[in-house]
Amino acid sequence: MSTPTQPTNIGDPIYAVSSDAVVYKITPNGKILWEFAGPTKRYVSTSICVDDVGNVYTGNSDKTVRKINSNGKQLWSFMENDDVVAIAVDSNGMVISGSFAGNVRKLSPAGVSIWEYYIGEYIRAVATDVDGFVYAGAENGIVYKISPASELVWKYDGGVDAILGIAVDYTNQVHILSRDSNINKVSHDGKLLWSYTTPRGVKSISVDSNQQLYFAGSNGIITKLDKHGNISDTIDNKNKESGISIDTNLNVYAYDSSGRIIKISNRNENVWSIKLAKRVLALTASPLSGAFPEFWGKHHKPSVTATPTQSVTPTVGSTATPTPTVTLTPTLTATPTHTVTPTVTPTTTQTITPTRAVTATPFATATPVVTSTVTATPNPT
């Protein structure tokens, strides 16, 4: 394999959770920056996402949602009714969780419950879109779209098995991965656009700023689909990756059950690999990774361009002052739909565990709204 031409430090930090309940922050060049082990080893972090200021959120088998700041310190935890297996965060810092209790919950940035929507099936995947709508994928194979105020908008039943992953692009089109190796792409109003059958072993999907979808299968092939569901690229990595994430520079991160994580540049070059002590359960490369599609509105939507609609040549007389009249027509305007300001910030006292000396190895070559007043639990002082 040829030596990579892209520097190894290009890209965003990545965040991973392993089967020994450790959360890792890893630099773009593959070095572990910190590890967060939590209060006990008797639980597992099963899902992870990150917001645009580097706060990390985990869903855990001890029935908690945890918020960890960019330095690896826990800010708060919220106790749910059952294991939390799905987590997402929107552009306002609102946290969406899904649990085995069959409920979807929205938490404020301070960890206060805003609403709870009960579905009654295991919730295995959640996501949000650029307008703050919530998508929940359940064990029964149905995806539910819920408004920011907790009202059911639509249900999509594609006749598939349990939903494993949801990725929403910046146009609010929804990509759905099911356990029976199907990917369905659904419009913002819940209509099927196309379907694709994947190889076995695909555990997650990720969508980039060009509306291209990525997945990795146990056959060692990383596949990229264009927005119409056609294969646009493949990478034969000769390893059995099953999870994948994309960063804001379109670098690809894939992981497998052995604890191995690889980075592949946006030029399809292997950049580095590392191996964690235990199996990787979930990984997110940046807010771009499915759980935080709002990030595109700030960094990845097409730029606004002013286009003159009239060419003006001023006429100058003996005393006249030329006054050109030009009308500019922007081709795109991105306007946020709402802003939420948190009012409470719990303090934290928890510290991170020492960083393990692991380095990267470069390659040589519908239910009524229920309002809750439950608050987050800050760390003991």
C-alpha positions in Angstrom: 0.0 0.0 0.0 1.3 3.4 -0.9 2.3 5.9 1.8 -0.6 8.3 2.5 -0.3 11.7 0.9 -2.7 13.3 3.4 -1.3 14.3 6.8 -2.5 12.0 9.5 -3.7 14.9 11.7 -6.4 16.1 9.2 -9.9 15.6 10.5 -11.8 15.7 13.7 -11.4 14.0 17.1 -13.3 10.7 17.3 -15.1 9.2 20.3 -15.5 5.5 21.0 -17.1 3.4 23.7 -15.8 -0.1 24.4 -17.3 -3.2 26.0 -15.4 -2.5 29.3 -17.5 0.8 29.7 -14.7 3.1 28.8 -15.2 6.2 26.7 -12.2 7.3 24.6 -11.4 10.6 22.9 -8.9 10.0 20.1 -7.1 12.8 18.2 -7.1 13.0 14.4 -3.7 11.4 14.3 -4.8 8.4 16.3 -3.6 9.1 19.8 -5.8 8.6 22.8 -6.3 12.0 24.5 -8.3 10.8 27.5 -10.4 7.9 28.8 -13.5 8.2 30.9 -14.2 5.0 32.9 -17.3 6.2 34.8 -18.2 5.4 38.4 -18.3 1.6 38.0 -17.3 -1.1 35.6 -20.6 -2.9 36.1 -22.3 -1.3 33.1 -21.7 -0.9 29.4 -22.0 2.3 27.2 -23.9 1.2 24.2 -24.3 4.4 22.2 -22.4 7.7 21.8 -22.8 11.1 20.1 -21.1 14.5 20.4 -22.2 18.1 20.0 -20.5 20.9 18.2 -18.5 22.1 21.2 -17.1 18.7 22.0 -19.5 17.5 24.8 -20.0 13.8 24.6 -23.2 11.9 25.5 -23.5 8.2 26.2 -26.4 5.8 26.6 -25.7 3.1 29.2 -26.8 -0.2 30.4 -27.1 1.1 34.0 -30.2 3.1 32.8 -28.4 6.4 32.5 -27.7 9.1 30.0 -24.3 10.8 30.8 -22.9 14.1 29.6 -19.1 14.4 29.5 -17.3 17.6 28.6 -14.6 18.0 26.1 -11.9 17.4 28.8 -13.4 14.1 29.9 -15.2 15.2 33.0 -18.8 14.1 33.7 -21.2 17.1 33.9 -24.4 15.2 34.8 -26.3 11.9 34.6 -30.0 11.2 34.1 -31.6 8.0 35.3 -34.0 6.4 32.8 -36.5 3.6 33.3 -34.4 0.9 31.6 -31.1 0.5 29.6 -30.5 3.4 27.3 -29.4 2.0 23.9 -29.7 5.0 21.6 -28.6 8.6 21.9 -28.6 11.8 19.7 -28.2 15.5 20.2 -29.5 18.4 18.2 -28.0 21.8 17.3 -29.4 23.4 20.5 -27.9 20.8 22.8 -31.2 19.0 23.3 -30.4 15.3 24.1 -32.6 12.6 22.7 -32.5 9.1 24.2 -34.2 5.8 23.5 -34.4 2.9 25.9 -35.5 -0.7 26.3 -38.5 0.6 28.3 -40.0 1.7 25.0 -39.8 5.4 25.5 -38.1 8.3 23.7 -37.1 11.2 25.9 -35.9 14.8 25.3 -33.5 16.3 27.8 -32.4 19.9 28.1 -28.6 20.7 27.8 -28.7 20.8 31.6 -30.1 17.3 31.9 -33.7 18.2 32.7 -36.5 16.1 31.2 -38.6 18.1 28.8 -40.9 15.4 27.4 -41.3 11.7 27.1 -43.0 9.8 24.2 -44.0 6.2 24.9 -43.8 3.8 21.9 -43.9 0.5 23.8 -41.2 -1.3 21.8 -37.4 -1.4 22.4 -36.0 1.8 20.9 -32.7 0.8 19.2 -31.9 4.0 17.2 -32.7 7.8 17.4 -31.7 10.8 15.3 -32.6 14.4 14.8 -32.9 16.6 11.7 -32.1 20.3 11.0 -35.5 21.4 12.2 -35.4 19.6 15.5 -37.7 16.7 14.6 -36.9 13.4 16.3 -36.7 10.0 14.6 -36.9 6.8 16.6 -36.4 3.3 15.3 -38.0 0.4 17.2 -37.7 -3.3 17.6 -40.9 -3.8 15.6 -39.2 -2.4 12.4 -41.1 0.9 12.5 -39.6 4.4 12.4 -41.5 7.2 14.2 -41.1 10.9 13.4 -41.9 13.1 16.4 -42.2 16.8 16.4 -40.0 19.1 18.7 -43.1 19.4 20.9 -43.5 15.5 21.2 -46.4 15.1 18.7 -46.3 12.1 16.3 -45.9 13.3 12.7 -45.8 9.9 10.9 -44.8 6.3 11.2 -42.9 4.4 8.5 -43.3 0.6 8.4 -41.1 -0.8 5.7 -41.9 -4.4 6.6 -38.4 -5.0 7.9 -36.8 -6.4 11.1 -35.7 -4.3 14.1 -34.2 -0.9 13.3 -30.4 -0.7 14.0 -29.5 2.8 12.7 -30.9 6.0 11.4 -29.0 8.7 9.5 -30.6 12.0 8.4 -29.1 14.2 5.8 -29.3 18.0 5.7 -32.4 17.9 3.5 -34.2 15.9 6.2 -34.2 12.7 4.1 -34.0 9.6 6.4 -31.8 6.6 5.9 -32.9 3.5 7.9 -30.8 0.4 8.6 -32.6 -2.8 9.7 -31.4 -6.0 11.2 -32.3 -8.0 8.1 -29.7 -6.2 6.0 -31.9 -3.6 4.4 -31.4 0.1 4.0 -34.5 2.2 3.2 -34.3 5.9 2.3 -37.4 7.8 3.2 -38.4 11.4 2.3 -39.1 14.0 5.0 -42.8 13.2 4.7 -42.3 9.5 5.2 -42.4 8.2 1.6 -40.0 5.5 0.4 -37.4 6.7 -2.1 -35.3 3.6 -2.5 -34.2 0.4 -0.9 -30.8 -1.4 -0.8 -29.8 -4.8 0.5 -26.5 -4.9 2.3 -24.1 -7.7 3.0 -24.4 -9.4 6.4 -22.9 -7.8 9.5 -23.7 -4.2 8.9 -24.2 -2.6 12.3 -24.3 1.2 11.5 -24.6 3.7 8.7 -23.3 7.3 8.3 -24.2 10.0 5.8 -22.0 12.8 4.6 -22.6 16.4 3.5 -23.0 15.3 -0.1 -25.9 13.0 0.9 -23.8 9.9 0.3 -24.3 7.0 2.6 -21.6 4.7 4.0 -21.7 1.3 5.6 -19.1 -1.5 6.4 -19.9 -5.2 6.3 -18.3 -8.3 7.7 -17.1 -9.0 4.1 -14.4 -6.4 4.6 -15.9 -4.0 2.1 -16.7 -0.4 2.9 -19.4 0.8 0.5 -20.5 4.3 -0.4 -24.0 4.9 -2.0 -24.9 8.1 -3.8 -28.1 9.9 -3.0 -30.0 7.8 -5.5 -29.0 4.5 -3.8 -26.4 3.5 -6.4 -22.9 2.3 -5.5 -20.5 5.2 -6.0 -17.4 3.7 -4.4 -16.1 0.7 -2.5 -13.0 0.2 -0.4 -11.7 -3.4 0.2 -10.1 -3.1 3.5 -9.7 -6.9 3.9 -11.0 -6.7 7.5 -14.3 -7.5 9.0 -15.5 -4.0 10.1 -19.1 -3.7 11.0 -19.4 -0.1 12.3 -18.6 3.2 10.5 -18.5 7.0 11.0 -17.6 10.0 8.8 -15.9 13.2 10.0 -16.4 16.8 8.6 -13.5 16.3 6.2 -15.1 13.1 4.8 -12.5 10.8 6.4 -13.9 7.4 7.2 -13.5 5.6 10.5 -14.4 1.9 10.7 -14.2 -0.5 13.6 -14.6 -4.2 14.3 -15.3 -6.5 17.2 -11.7 -6.9 18.1 -11.3 -3.3 19.3 -9.5 -2.2 16.1 -10.3 1.3 14.6 -9.0 2.4 11.2 -8.9 5.8 9.6 -9.2 6.1 5.8 -8.7 9.5 4.2 -11.2 11.1 1.8 -8.8 9.9 -0.9 -9.4 6.2 0.1 -5.9 5.9 1.7 -5.3 4.0 4.9 -4.0 6.6 7.4 -3.6 4.7 10.7 -5.1 2.0 12.9 -5.2 1.6 16.6 -6.5 -1.2 18.8 -8.3 -0.6 22.0 -8.2 -3.0 25.0 -11.8 -4.2 24.4 -14.4 -4.5 21.7 -15.7 -1.3 20.2 -19.4 -1.0 20.6 -20.0 2.5 19.1 -18.0 5.3 17.5 -18.7 8.8 16.4 -16.3 10.9 14.4 -18.0 14.3 14.7 -21.4 15.9 14.8 -21.7 15.0 11.1 -22.2 11.4 12.1 -25.9 10.8 11.8 -26.7 11.7 15.3 -26.1 15.4 14.7 -27.1 16.4 11.2 -27.7 20.0 12.2 -23.9 20.5 12.1 -24.2 20.6 8.3 -26.3 23.8 8.6 -23.2 25.5 10.1 -20.4 24.0 8.2 -21.5 21.9 5.2 -24.4 23.3 3.4 -23.5 24.9 0.1 -22.2 28.4 0.6 -24.4 31.4 -0.2 -23.4 33.2 -3.4 -24.7 36.6 -4.4 -25.4 36.8 -8.1 -25.9 40.1 -9.9 -29.1 40.2 -11.9 -28.3 43.3 -13.9 -25.1 44.7 -15.3 -25.0 48.5 -14.9 -22.9 51.1 -16.7 -23.2 54.5 -15.0 -23.9 57.6 -17.2 -21.8 60.6 -16.2 -23.0 64.1 -17.2 -21.5 67.5 -16.3 -22.9 67.5 -12.7 -24.4 64.0 -12.4 -23.1 61.4 -9.9 -23.2 57.8 -11.2 -25.6 55.6 -9.2 -25.5 52.0 -10.1 -28.5 49.9 -9.1 -27.6 46.2 -8.7 -30.0 43.6 -7.3 -28.3 40.6 -5.6 -30.1 37.3 -5.4 -28.8 34.8 -2.9 -28.9 31.2 -4.1 -29.4 29.7 -0.7 -30.2 30.9 2.8 -30.0 28.7 5.8 -32.1 29.9 8.7 -32.3 28.1 12.1 -35.8 27.4 13.1 -35.5 27.7 16.9 -33.1 28.5 19.7 -33.2 27.0 23.1 -31.2 28.5 26.0 -30.4 26.3 29.0 -31.1 27.8 32.4 -29.2 25.4 34.7 -25.7 24.0 34.6 -24.9 21.4 37.2 -21.3 21.4 38.6 -19.0 18.5 38.2 -16.3 16.9 40.4 -15.5 13.8 38.5 -12.1 13.5 36.9 -10.9 11.4 34.0 -8.7 8.4 34.3 -5.1 8.6 33.2 -4.5 8.3 29.5 -3.4 5.0 28.3 -0.3 5.0 26.2 -1.7 3.8 22.9 -0.6 5.3 19.7 -1.7 4.9 16.1 0.1 2.6 13.7 0.6 4.2 10.3 0.3 2.0 7.3 3.5 1.5 5.5 2.3 1.2 2.1 -49.0 8.2 19.2 -49.2 8.9 22.8 -50.2 12.2 24.6 -47.3 14.3 25.7 -46.0 13.6 29.2 -44.1 16.5 30.8 -41.6 15.5 33.5 -39.9 17.6 36.2 -37.1 15.1 36.7 -33.7 16.7 36.8 -30.2 15.5 36.1 -28.0 14.2 39.0 -24.7 16.2 39.3 -21.6 14.4 40.5 -21.2 14.3 44.3 -18.9 17.0 45.6 
